[in-house]
Amino acid sequence: MAGKQSGLGWTTLSVDNSSGVAKDIRTDVHEFDFSTPRAVQDVTGVDKSAMERLLLLSDFQINLSGTFDPDADKSHDVFSTVSSSDVQRTVSLGIASKTLANECVFTDYALTRASGGEFTWKTTGVLANGALPTWA
């Protein structure tokens, strides 16, 4: 019985480069968050005293941040083409024998050189192909 799980020990965090090759970027990523929200439609009639809603489309978004690494097959190699390529990229997450993979488009690759000398990046990916985000 596995039980509760910490956020330590991610087995998979990969993103395709612009050529469609999955790259393991776990060593460069120091923080990320993702969500699988659903849109809702308010259908509350005037006869109700509480909200009534219908579930609509599913979505996926991921925000990644990490340390700049210009080496081949690292995060910069993956995200440096965000501004110049119009490709969907598979994002794969894995922890505790559970995986979540989605086709995403990335909308930004922001680099920051902080006053202390840190050189970091942030990027955001959003669902691209209409497939339901589903854990396996």
Order of alpha helices (4+ residues) and beta strands (2+ residues): beta-beta-beta-beta-beta-beta-alpha-beta-beta-beta
